Amino acid sequence: MAVYFFYGDEDYNIELELEAMRSRLNPDFISMSFQTLDNPDYATLITALRTPPMMFGDTLIVINAEDYFLSNKNFFDDSELADIEDAIKNNPESLNIVFVVKLPRDENKKLDSRRKLYKILSKTNSREFPTFKTYKTAEIAAWIKKHAKSKDIALKDDAVELLIEQIGNNLRDFNTELEKLKLIAYPDKTVTRKMVGDICISHQDLFNFTELIMKNEKDKALLEFKKLLDKKHPLELLAAIQTMIRKWIVLKTKSSSMTPAELSKLTGQHEFVVKQTLAKLKNTKLADLVKLKQNLFEVEYRIKSAESLDMVSEVECAIIR
């Protein structure tokens, strides 16, 4: 069977798997042998599932199916689901169909296994791609070493340890840093702890910066921001800071109704980290966190839409507003 069902909140691992499958297609016919569909209706989906085999090798069709599972709408009736199931069972080996559901990161969402479509797809080559828990450092370290090997570099154990301390569990960020480390290490292929320390920003650096904003010590915060710019592009900083603030908002919102252990599962952070963060945020108002996140989001939008004339100045203005 050549039908797959990939789902989970670690979208980067899903993308790596899809790219590996795409790389196995005949490069001379890639425009005809590769296709992506976004939540197609029944007619489009059944046509894709019944695509006849091609003469030039395998075909890969990726079906982004988030709306099938994350919306309240019923996309298919029972007869249509029966047709879909029949098409999947009789799928030719040369036609590779991948249903993909990327779940929101840090929201601890799960697919509804009661849905008929889930039951159909779970009988295929089904695979979950969960986010690594931040406290499962051995799993993260193994992923880093394997990914580094694919880039033809190797990291010493203490370098991997520091990289995890600095970044946490964001695989996309690891990939970005490994690309930089490869350039720094060249012509050598071994990355040292010092190299990691020279280019990577730690969570503590980000925490200290954001904490200064929360304390209204904005002059000191701006100085810290300038230091961070030595290592990161403004957009990278904005993404990292907003991710941190989003977790803080979740903790502040849910702390009165959930235990630290429950918050640990919700945010993917170690329970000790959750308790430590809540203690540091004790005197921080939820409204201030929401306002800061909104300010930074607006700046990020302006930068990405090419409306910003001076990225650094606009971020600084967002911080002091």
Secondary structure, 3 states (H helix, E strand, C coil): CCEEEEEECCHHHHHHHHHHHHHCCCHHHHHHHEEEEECCCHHHHHHHHCCCCECCECEEEEEECHHHHHCCCCCCCHHHHHHHHHHHHCCCCCEEEEEEEECCCCCCCCCCCCCHHHHHHCCCEEEECCCCCCCCHHHHHHHHHHHHHHCCCEECHHHHHHHHHHHCCCHHHHHHHHHHHHHHHCCCCEECHHHHHHHCCCHHHHHHHHHHHHCCCHHHHHHHHHHHCCCCCHHHHHHHHHHHHHHHHHHHHHCCCCCHHHHHHHHCCCHHHHHHHHHHCCCCCHHHHHHHHHHHHHHHHHHHCCCCCCHHHHHHHHHHC
